[in-house]
Amino acid sequence: MYGQGVMQSMASLVLRGKRWHVVFRKDGKQIWRSTGGGDLAQAQAVLAEVKELQAGRIRADRVQDLLTIAGAVDVPTQRVPLDELWALYEKHSTRERAAATWKAKKVKAELFVRWMKERHPEFQCAHEVTARLAAEYLQVLAADGRAGQTRNNAISALRTVWETLKIPFGISVNPWAAVGRVEARHVRREALTLEQVLNLFAAALDFHPAGHPPEFWSAAVALGYHTGLRFGDICTLSWDELDLDSAYLELIPRKTARKSDRPTAHKLPPEVVALIPRRPTKASGEIWPVVARMWRNVDPRLYQAQRNLFTAANIKTFKKVDGRLVKTIGFHSLRHTYITLLDTARVDMDTIRRQAGHTNKLMTTHYSHAARASALAVAGILPMLTPEREGKIKEAAS
């Protein structure tokens, strides 16, 4: 029975030192919970909230007992135990489940549930979470040095979870809807210098982590540099998107696929073509299926390998911003380098947008022709990465 794990005596206030505490018994144990200070009015407000919670649980248990006796089944209830929060959200959510986004949201939900267990064990269900508790949690994140964007991401994720469970479980209030977003300073990835790109590529040639295709990381760096493709698009690159005979790569970026079906096309230089394995007879699907699976599952080994590669290239990925360490360089920096070099070479902005996949949705056929034209327009602009061109790269970097 659900009531076996609830508070078993009405709460009261006790002053210990200079702090007021709410005291109650739960599962035979006496629980002391600080109200945060010596303000009596604030302590009484917390006590009233806890008492309301206790009374509500007792009434809910009695109603459920009556419904059970009457033979009622599948009755919508407000009882969404925090321990089951994510499982119930997964069951009822109709949102598209992109692996990385889904896992990130799950982590945010689990972190909040863990905090509730440690800080407020008296609240055990989703409908018992108030705007005051939501605001307190965000204050804790801020005190821990979490960036404004991180806190905003937590608000968005938890707001979505509660909103999804409102109708099936009769939750009347979404506490996260009442919490305002904070002003966030977004720190963008920095572009790599040409010397850093050269060092990264040289390190990738000798970088062969266990379980990864031997040519993947060198090919990935070369593709990121010469095409500006995002890491996920490289990991999931398929044979159908690549024509090695004509050295063309054409795909619809994953990030914009839901909003636009326009492809981006790239004319690949020989050094990139040489790094990609030949297509086996009748092969289909991804070029690197193991890596594609790791990316979809947000496998930590894939991202640890990425960090190790930058370390091997002696490239620092973090720096202090406003007194805290922030990641400013990563694989995405290759994309910034690509766009920056095209801009420096005075390529027109429309062509750069097409190459980067930033344009609005238009007909696929129209954009397929435009993409090929853009690919030819920028072909050969970027310096090569192969050793025989090393001197030219260093000269361009100076």
ABEGO torsion letter per residue (X at the ends): XAAAABBABBBBBBBBEABBBBBBBBGGBBBBBBAGEABAAAAAAAAAAAAAAAAAAAAAAAAAAAAAAAGBBGBBBABBBAAAAAAAAAAABABBBBAAAAAAAAAAAAAAAAAAAAABAABABAAABBAAAAAAAAAAAAAAGBBAAAAAAAAAAAAAAAAAAAAAAGBABBAAAABBBBBBBBBBBBBBBAAAAAAAAAAAAABBBBGBBAAAAAAAAAAAAAAGBBAAAAAABBAAABBAAAGBBBBBBAAAAAABABBBBBBBBAAAAAABBBBBBGBBEBABAAAAAAAAAGBAAAAAAAAAAAAAAGBBABBBBGGBBBBABBAAAAAAAAAAAAAAAGBBAAAAAAAAGABBBBBAAAAAAAAAAAAAAABGABBBABAAAAAAAAAAAX
